[in-house]
Amino acid sequence: MVVTMLVCLYIGKWVGIKFDFEILGTLIGVFFGLFASIYGLIKEINN
């Protein structure tokens, strides 16, 4: 879970710097990472 969140955070920060909206990119990365981590956890629990 942590690796997924950190990767998404890094990508969001990179996109934010590239397109000149670092805070928004970071937030989008964090929320996407959180969503992906929870989705993976729920999918793993159901199997």
C-alpha positions, 0 to 999 in steps of 0.5 A: 500500500505504501509503495503505491501511495508513494509512486502516485505521490511522486507522479502527481508531484512530477505532473504538477511541476511540469504543468505548473500546479504543484499543489493540485498535482500532489493532491490528485496523486495522493488521492489516486494512490489512496484509492488504488491502495484501498481498491487493491486491499479490498480486492485481495480480501475478497479473494 
